[in-house]
Amino acid sequence: PYYCLQVYLLTTSMLRVSSSKLSRVAHRVSTQLQCLSVINPVTNARTDTTGINNTHIIWFNSNYFSTKSSASESKASSCPFSQARELSSEAAATLGINSTSSAVTNNDFEQITLKETPALPIIGSFFQLIPFVGKHISKHYGVPTMEEDNAYEFYSELNRNFGDFYTLTIPGMGAVHILNDPAEMMKVLRSEGSYPRGGISVLTPFIKWAKSRNMNISKGHDNGFFGQGETWRTFRTFLQSDLLSPQAAKGYVPGVIEAAEVASKGASHYSDDLNNYLNLCAFDMFQTIMFGEFTKIADPNTPTDPVNEEFVTNSVLSLNLMVRHITDKSEVLKASIGYTTPSYTKFEGAMDIVNKIANQKILAFKEKWERGELNENEKASYFARAFER
């Protein structure tokens, strides 16, 4: 389960924010974290354990994320989650949600067709990789260039140029289908079957590392948890039992709120390093759910265990390196012929540290559980419930 943190960090690490924008959003981040204390947890969602989890799809209007703030704003009114537009009544009924104001009906959506973005072998749709003329080719085909700090603009422009349903060929991953219509996405979720294909199956550097360490999570010809077969289903069903169900999630909310409250105090300190701050926030809330432990590393004025900082640092490093190995054409080619690059060796070292710390934490927690020495927060944690099962 501790890989859940890495999945979150994988997402946030791909969203780079330029230094000139960081100070303007630091206050907003603090507000968004604090707003957790005024949101009631959703308790009537339905979890489908037959291979895929139903997901709440929330739409955000860009002005909800304005970096300007007003002294008269209340926590609830300034929180983007309190102003989200909800699903259509049909989709909400499928999820077991009571649809309220601003509901969108299926009549609001027209039939969409698949469009394919231009692509070339190896580099896919990322023409910017071609020396000298790459950006000109991208402009000609209407495919934006991906920069360090334009992830939002990149996909917004693709949406404008290619519509709500299109393919994007990513180096090392192949053609990925991008869908922006929530009503259509519900159809996908309903028809995936017992063994849907997920993003974890393309995490080839991680799978290679896990197999080289003989880890149970990756054993078998189907790569275990990273495949699509019955082994994946068994792992997934067990891991999600006390993690994604509404009843379990409701139990974690108090701890997450407390962790977020402490983390929000550190926002101003990281105005020049927001990416690192979000990683620390993620870890604080992650540890609360998994272990019932309040690590408090996002607030620099609160003492914390250096081991926790080491865990986050190496998690972020390993994930950045893994993204590089999946998307960098040179790394992909070298891996395909069995060549171990210095970058991959560095990835292995970071992952070994993450794995070591995680196992130490889990074993120490298990010993404490066996002795009956868990406090109330620890008893309500994911691992306590998992050990009971």
C-alpha positions as CSV (number, residue, x, y, z in Angstrom):
1,P,0.0,0.0,0.0
2,Y,2.8,2.5,0.5
3,Y,3.1,2.6,-3.3
4,C,-0.1,4.7,-3.2
5,L,2.1,7.6,-2.1
6,Q,4.4,7.1,-5.1
7,V,1.4,7.0,-7.5
8,Y,0.3,10.4,-6.0
9,L,3.8,11.8,-6.3
10,L,4.1,10.5,-9.9
11,T,1.1,12.7,-10.7
12,T,2.3,15.8,-8.9
13,S,5.9,15.5,-10.0
14,M,4.7,15.9,-13.7
15,L,3.1,19.2,-13.0
16,R,6.0,21.7,-12.8
17,V,5.4,25.2,-11.7
18,S,7.8,28.0,-12.7
19,S,9.4,29.9,-9.8
20,S,7.7,33.2,-10.8
21,K,4.3,31.7,-10.1
22,L,5.0,30.0,-6.8
23,S,4.6,32.8,-4.4
24,R,1.2,33.8,-5.9
25,V,-0.3,30.4,-5.3
26,A,1.2,29.6,-1.9
27,H,-1.6,31.3,0.0
28,R,-4.2,29.6,-2.2
29,V,-2.7,26.2,-1.4
30,S,-2.9,27.0,2.3
31,T,-6.6,27.9,1.9
32,Q,-7.3,24.7,0.0
33,L,-5.7,22.5,2.6
34,Q,-7.5,24.3,5.4
35,C,-10.8,24.0,3.6
36,L,-10.7,20.2,4.4
37,S,-12.0,21.1,7.8
38,V,-15.3,22.5,6.5
39,I,-16.1,19.8,3.9
40,N,-18.3,16.9,4.9
41,P,-17.0,13.5,3.7
42,V,-19.0,11.8,1.0
43,T,-20.5,8.7,2.6
44,N,-23.0,7.5,0.0
45,A,-20.7,6.5,-2.9
46,R,-20.6,3.0,-4.2
47,T,-17.4,1.0,-4.6
48,D,-17.2,-1.7,-7.2
49,T,-14.6,-4.3,-6.3
50,T,-14.9,-6.3,-9.5
51,G,-11.8,-4.7,-11.0
52,I,-12.4,-1.0,-11.2
53,N,-13.5,1.7,-8.7
54,N,-16.2,4.1,-9.5
55,T,-14.8,7.6,-9.4
56,H,-16.2,11.0,-8.6
57,I,-15.6,13.2,-11.6
58,I,-15.5,16.8,-10.6
59,W,-15.3,19.8,-13.0
60,F,-13.4,22.9,-12.0
61,N,-13.9,26.3,-13.5
62,S,-10.6,28.2,-13.9
63,N,-11.7,31.1,-11.7
64,Y,-12.0,28.7,-8.7
65,F,-8.2,28.6,-8.8
66,S,-7.6,32.3,-9.0
67,T,-4.5,33.3,-7.0
68,K,-6.3,36.4,-5.7
69,S,-8.0,36.2,-2.3
70,S,-10.4,38.3,-0.4
71,A,-10.3,38.9,3.3
72,S,-14.1,38.4,3.4
73,E,-13.9,34.9,1.9
74,S,-15.0,32.2,4.2
75,K,-13.2,28.8,4.2
76,A,-16.1,27.1,2.5
77,S,-16.7,29.7,-0.2
78,S,-13.0,29.9,-1.1
79,C,-12.6,26.2,-1.3
80,P,-12.7,25.0,-5.0
81,F,-14.2,21.7,-3.9
82,S,-17.3,23.4,-2.5
83,Q,-18.0,25.0,-5.9
84,A,-17.5,21.9,-8.1
85,R,-20.1,21.1,-10.7
86,E,-21.6,17.7,-10.2
87,L,-22.2,14.7,-12.5
88,S,-25.2,14.2,-14.7
89,S,-28.2,12.7,-12.9
90,E,-27.7,9.3,-14.7
91,A,-24.0,9.1,-13.8
92,A,-24.7,10.2,-10.2
93,A,-27.4,7.5,-9.9
94,T,-24.8,5.0,-11.1
95,L,-22.5,6.1,-8.4
96,G,-25.1,6.3,-5.7
97,I,-24.8,10.1,-5.4
98,N,-27.7,12.5,-4.9
99,S,-27.4,15.0,-7.8
100,T,-28.0,18.6,-6.7
101,S,-27.6,22.0,-8.2
102,S,-25.8,22.6,-11.5
103,A,-26.5,19.1,-12.6
104,V,-25.5,18.3,-16.2
105,T,-27.9,16.1,-18.2
106,N,-26.8,13.7,-20.9
107,N,-28.5,15.9,-23.4
108,D,-25.7,18.5,-22.8
109,F,-23.2,16.2,-24.6
110,E,-23.1,15.5,-28.3
111,Q,-21.8,12.2,-29.7
112,I,-18.0,12.4,-29.9
113,T,-15.7,10.8,-32.4
114,L,-12.1,9.7,-32.0
115,K,-9.4,11.9,-33.5
116,E,-5.8,10.9,-33.8
117,T,-3.0,13.3,-33.3
118,P,-0.1,13.0,-35.8
119,A,2.8,10.8,-34.7
120,L,6.1,9.4,-35.8
121,P,7.9,6.2,-34.8
122,I,9.8,6.4,-31.5
123,I,9.1,10.0,-30.7
124,G,5.3,9.7,-31.0
125,S,3.4,13.0,-31.0
126,F,6.3,14.8,-29.3
127,F,7.8,16.4,-32.5
128,Q,9.8,18.8,-30.3
129,L,12.3,16.0,-29.8
130,I,13.5,16.5,-33.4
131,P,16.5,18.8,-33.3
132,F,16.1,22.3,-34.9
133,V,12.8,21.8,-36.7
134,G,10.8,20.0,-34.0
135,K,8.8,22.9,-32.7
136,H,8.0,24.1,-36.3
137,I,6.6,20.6,-37.0
138,S,4.5,20.6,-33.8
139,K,3.0,24.0,-34.8
140,H,2.2,22.7,-38.3
141,Y,0.2,19.8,-36.9
142,G,-1.4,21.7,-34.1
143,V,0.3,19.6,-31.4
144,P,1.6,21.8,-28.5
145,T,5.1,21.4,-27.1
146,M,5.5,20.1,-23.6
147,E,7.6,22.3,-21.3
148,E,8.5,22.1,-17.6
149,D,5.7,24.4,-16.5
150,N,2.9,24.1,-19.0
151,A,1.2,20.7,-18.2
152,Y,-2.2,22.4,-17.8
153,E,-1.9,24.5,-21.0
154,F,-0.5,21.5,-22.9
155,Y,-3.6,19.4,-22.4
156,S,-6.0,22.4,-22.7
157,E,-4.6,23.2,-26.2
158,L,-4.8,19.6,-27.2
159,N,-8.5,19.7,-26.1
160,R,-9.1,22.8,-28.2
161,N,-7.4,21.4,-31.3
162,F,-8.5,17.8,-31.2
163,G,-11.8,17.8,-29.2
164,D,-12.9,15.7,-26.3
165,F,-11.7,12.3,-27.5
166,Y,-8.3,11.9,-29.1
167,T,-5.1,9.8,-29.1
168,L,-1.7,11.0,-28.0
169,T,1.3,8.8,-28.8
170,I,3.7,9.0,-25.9
171,P,7.3,7.7,-26.3
172,G,7.7,4.4,-24.5
173,M,4.0,4.1,-23.9
174,G,2.4,4.1,-27.3
175,A,-1.0,5.5,-28.2
176,V,-2.9,6.8,-25.2
177,H,-6.6,7.7,-25.5
178,I,-7.5,11.0,-23.8
179,L,-11.2,11.5,-22.9
180,N,-12.5,14.7,-21.5
181,D,-16.3,14.0,-21.4
182,P,-17.5,12.6,-18.0
183,A,-20.6,11.1,-19.5
184,E,-18.5,9.1,-22.0
185,M,-16.0,8.1,-19.3
186,M,-18.8,6.5,-17.3
187,K,-19.5,4.2,-20.3
188,V,-15.8,3.2,-20.2
189,L,-15.9,2.4,-16.5
190,R,-19.0,0.3,-17.0
191,S,-17.6,-1.9,-19.8
192,E,-14.0,-2.5,-18.7
193,G,-14.7,-6.1,-17.5
194,S,-13.0,-7.9,-14.7
195,Y,-9.4,-7.3,-15.9
196,P,-9.1,-3.7,-17.2
197,R,-5.8,-2.4,-18.5
198,G,-4.3,0.2,-16.1
199,G,-1.4,2.6,-16.2
200,I,0.7,0.5,-13.8
201,S,1.3,-2.1,-16.6
202,V,3.5,0.4,-18.4
203,L,5.7,1.2,-15.4
204,T,8.5,-1.0,-16.9
205,P,11.4,0.4,-14.8
206,F,9.5,-0.3,-11.6
207,I,8.5,-3.8,-12.7
208,K,12.1,-4.6,-13.7
209,W,13.3,-3.4,-10.3
210,A,10.7,-5.3,-8.4
211,K,11.4,-8.6,-10.2
212,S,15.1,-8.2,-9.7
213,R,14.4,-8.0,-5.9
214,N,12.1,-11.0,-6.1
215,M,9.1,-9.1,-4.7
216,N,5.8,-10.9,-4.4
217,I,4.0,-8.0,-5.9
218,S,5.6,-8.6,-9.3
219,K,5.9,-12.4,-9.4
220,G,4.5,-14.5,-12.3
221,H,4.5,-14.3,-16.0
222,D,1.7,-11.7,-15.9
223,N,3.8,-9.4,-13.6
224,G,1.5,-9.9,-10.6
225,F,0.0,-6.7,-9.4
226,F,1.3,-4.9,-12.5
227,G,-0.5,-7.2,-15.0
228,Q,-4.1,-7.7,-15.9
229,G,-4.9,-11.3,-14.7
230,E,-6.3,-12.9,-11.6
231,T,-3.2,-12.1,-9.6
232,W,-3.8,-8.4,-10.2
233,R,-7.4,-8.9,-9.2
234,T,-6.5,-10.7,-6.0
235,F,-4.0,-8.0,-5.0
236,R,-6.3,-5.1,-5.9
237,T,-9.3,-6.6,-4.1
238,F,-7.3,-7.0,-0.9
239,L,-5.5,-3.7,-1.0
240,Q,-8.6,-1.6,-1.8
241,S,-10.9,-3.2,0.9
242,D,-10.0,-0.7,3.6
243,L,-8.7,2.1,1.5
244,L,-11.3,3.1,-1.1
245,S,-14.7,2.2,0.4
246,P,-16.7,5.2,1.6
247,Q,-17.0,3.8,5.1
248,A,-13.3,3.4,5.4
249,A,-12.6,6.8,3.9
250,K,-14.9,8.4,6.4
251,G,-12.8,7.0,9.2
252,Y,-9.6,8.5,7.8
253,V,-11.0,12.0,7.4
254,P,-10.4,13.3,10.9
255,G,-6.7,12.3,10.7
256,V,-6.3,13.8,7.2
257,I,-7.9,17.1,8.4
258,E,-5.5,17.3,11.3
259,A,-2.5,16.6,9.1
260,A,-3.7,19.1,6.5
261,E,-4.2,21.8,9.2
262,V,-0.6,21.4,10.3
263,A,0.7,21.2,6.7
264,S,-1.1,24.4,5.8
265,K,1.1,26.3,8.2
266,G,4.2,25.6,6.1
267,A,2.8,26.9,2.8
268,S,4.4,30.4,3.1
269,H,7.7,28.8,3.9
270,Y,7.7,26.9,0.6
271,S,6.6,29.8,-1.7
272,D,9.7,29.3,-3.8
273,D,9.5,25.5,-3.8
274,L,5.8,24.6,-4.1
275,N,6.5,21.2,-5.7
276,N,8.5,20.0,-2.7
277,Y,5.8,21.4,-0.4
278,L,3.1,19.4,-2.1
279,N,5.2,16.2,-1.8
280,L,5.6,16.8,1.9
281,C,1.8,17.5,2.3
282,A,1.1,14.2,0.5
283,F,3.4,12.3,2.8
284,D,1.9,13.7,5.9
285,M,-1.7,12.8,4.9
286,F,-0.5,9.4,3.5
287,Q,1.1,8.4,6.8
288,T,-2.0,9.4,8.7
289,I,-4.1,7.1,6.6
290,M,-1.7,4.2,6.5
291,F,-0.2,4.2,10.0
292,G,-2.2,6.7,12.0
293,E,1.1,8.6,12.4
294,F,1.4,12.4,12.4
295,T,4.7,13.0,10.7
296,K,4.3,16.8,10.3
297,I,7.1,17.3,7.9
298,A,5.3,19.9,5.7
299,D,5.7,22.4,8.5
300,P,9.4,23.3,9.0
301,N,8.7,24.7,12.5
302,T,7.5,21.3,13.7
303,P,10.1,18.7,14.7
304,T,10.0,15.5,12.6
305,D,12.0,12.3,12.1
306,P,14.7,12.7,9.5
307,V,13.8,9.2,8.2
308,N,10.5,10.5,6.9
309,E,12.3,13.3,5.0
310,E,14.6,10.7,3.5
311,F,11.6,8.6,2.4
312,V,10.0,11.5,0.6
313,T,13.2,12.7,-1.0
314,N,13.9,9.2,-2.5
315,S,10.3,8.6,-3.5
316,V,10.3,11.8,-5.5
317,L,13.7,11.0,-7.0
318,S,12.8,7.5,-8.0
319,L,9.5,8.7,-9.6
320,N,11.2,11.4,-11.6
321,L,13.8,8.9,-12.9
322,M,11.0,6.4,-13.7
323,V,9.1,9.0,-15.7
324,R,12.3,9.7,-17.6
325,H,12.9,6.1,-18.3
326,I,9.4,5.7,-19.7
327,T,9.4,8.8,-21.9
328,D,13.0,9.4,-22.9
329,K,13.6,7.8,-26.3
330,S,17.3,7.1,-25.5
331,E,16.5,5.4,-22.2
332,V,13.7,3.4,-23.9
333,L,16.0,2.2,-26.7
334,K,18.8,1.2,-24.3
335,A,16.4,-0.6,-22.0
336,S,15.0,-2.6,-25.0
337,I,18.4,-4.0,-25.7
338,G,19.2,-4.8,-22.1
339,Y,21.6,-2.0,-21.4
340,T,21.6,-0.7,-17.8
341,T,22.1,3.1,-17.8
342,P,23.6,5.1,-15.0
343,S,20.2,6.8,-14.6
344,Y,18.5,3.4,-14.1
345,T,21.2,2.4,-11.5
346,K,20.4,5.7,-9.6
347,F,16.7,4.8,-9.8
348,E,17.4,1.4,-8.3
349,G,19.3,2.9,-5.4
350,A,16.5,5.4,-4.6
351,M,13.9,2.6,-4.8
352,D,15.9,0.4,-2.5
353,I,16.0,3.2,0.1
354,V,12.2,3.7,-0.2
355,N,11.6,0.0,0.1
356,K,13.8,-0.4,3.1
357,I,12.2,2.4,5.0
358,A,8.7,1.3,4.1
359,N,9.4,-2.3,5.2
360,Q,10.9,-1.1,8.5
361,K,7.8,1.0,9.2
362,I,5.4,-1.8,8.3
363,L,7.3,-4.4,10.4
364,A,7.6,-2.1,13.4
365,F,3.8,-1.3,13.2
366,K,3.0,-5.0,12.9
367,E,5.0,-5.8,16.1
368,K,3.2,-3.1,17.9
369,W,-0.1,-4.4,16.7
370,E,0.7,-7.9,17.9
371,R,1.6,-6.6,21.3
372,G,-1.7,-4.7,21.5
373,E,0.1,-1.3,21.9
374,L,-1.6,0.7,19.2
375,N,-3.1,4.1,20.1
376,E,-6.6,5.1,18.9
377,N,-5.3,6.8,15.8
378,E,-3.2,3.8,14.9
379,K,-6.1,1.4,15.5
380,A,-8.1,3.3,12.9
381,S,-5.3,3.2,10.3
382,Y,-5.3,1.2,7.1
383,F,-2.5,-1.2,8.2
384,A,-4.3,-2.1,11.5
385,R,-7.4,-3.0,9.5
386,A,-5.3,-4.9,6.9
387,F,-3.6,-7.0,9.6
388,E,-7.0,-7.8,11.2
389,R,-8.1,-9.2,7.8
